[in-house]
Amino acid sequence: NKEKLPFKCYAVDQNMTAIEGIITSKVGYVIDSKELELINAEVNSKVFWDKVELIINDLNYAVIALNNDELGLQLAVNLFKLALRKRDNKLPLKIALRCYDSRNIRMMHKAEKNLNESIKKSQIKKDRNKFYLILRMVLMPYV
């Protein structure tokens, strides 16, 4: 049985209106199929967080590449904390965070460890409550 699994991707950028044309020209068929939604918003905006709250139950993977390690880590932690509060499924949320400065790797791993330790100490006992911060796959020099 080669049934297609459901797929939905959200691309968020504060300058999406400026880059939408190039994205559409490259992957217009994905947009036409409604599998990709382009969102013009800043990650600290109400528009962004309202959208995240709408999709949080279906979200299973997030890729964060903000060109700012501290803001990226802050977003990853806030996204995970929202998932802890709002999700009613048991699926883990995995977050890939691009690290632009290798000197920040230790800080990111420490944040991941601290968050997971705080979850273990709490009364939360569901499989979904582990902060999966995937760093190795995205530790590339910024080009």
N, C-alpha and C positions, 0 to 999 in steps of 0.2 A: 504494500500500500504506500503510494508516494504522495500522500496528502500533504499539502503545504501547511506548515505550522504558522499560526498567526504571528505577525510581525508588525511592530509600529516603532518608528524612530522619531524623536523630537530633536531638532537642531536649534539651539538658542544662541543668538549673538546680538549684542547691542547695536550692531551695524548690519543686521540681516537685510534690510531693505536695499542697502548698497551692494551686497554680494548675492542677493537672491537670483539675479540673472545668470551669473556664472554657474551657480548650483543647479538651476533649472536646466541650463544647456547641457550639463554633464549627466544629470540623473533625473531628467524630467519624467521619465517613465515611472520612477518610484513615487514621485510627487503625484502624478496622475492616478496611480493605484491607491493613493491615500495612505501609503506605508510610511511616508516621510512628511512631517509637518514642520514648516519653518516658522520660527517664532522670533519676532523682533522685540527683545527685552534685555534689560540688565539683570544679572543674577541676584541683585538685592532689591529688585522692584516687586511691587504688588502683583503685577501681571505674571511674572515668573513664578512666584510662590503660589498664586492662585492656581496656575496650571499644574504645578507639582502636586498640590493637594488633590486635584482632580484625577491624576494618573498614578498616585503613589501605590495603590494596590496592585497595579499591573506592571509597575516598574521593577525590573530585575537586574538592570545593569545601567550604570551611568559612567560616562567618560567626561572628565573635567580637564580642560586645557585652556586656562585663562591667561597665560603669560605672566602670572603672578602667583608664586608658590604659597604665600600666606593666605591670599584671598581664595585660592583653590582649596587649600586645606580647610579653611573656615567653611566654605561651601559644602565640602564633603562631610564634615562633621554635622553641620546643620541639616543636611539632607538625610543623613542616617538617623539623627534624633527625631526628625519629623516622621520617618518611617517607623520608628519604634512606637511613637504615639498613635499613628493613624492606620497602619496596615493591619488588616484582619486575616491575612493569609500567612502561611508559614514558610514562604519562599525567601531565601536569603537575598539581600540586596548587595550586589558587588559594585564597588566604586573604583574605577581606574582614574588615578590622578597623575597628570603629567607633571614631572618635576623639571623645572627649567634650570635650577642651580643645584648641582650635586652636593653642595654644602648643606642643603636643606633636607637631605634624605633622612638623616638621624632624627631631626625634629618631626618629620612625618611619621616615621616608625614609632617614635615615642608617643605621639598623639594616638596612633592606632592601638598601641599596647595599653595606654591609660584608659581609653574608652572601653576596650574589651574587659579590662579588669574591673571597671566600675559596673559594667553590666553583670559580670559574674557575681559581684557582691550584692547586687540588688535582688529583688524577688522575681525578676524576669527569668523564666526558664524555658523559653521556646527556642528551637533551632535557628529561627530567623534572626535572632538577636546577637549576631556577631558582626562586628564592623570589619568588613572585607575591604581593605584598602590595597589595591594592586598597584605597586610602584614599579617593579622591575620591567614590566612590558612597555612602560612609557618613559623610561629614563633615557632620553635621547638628547643630545645637544640641540638647542634651539637653532634652527636654520633660517 
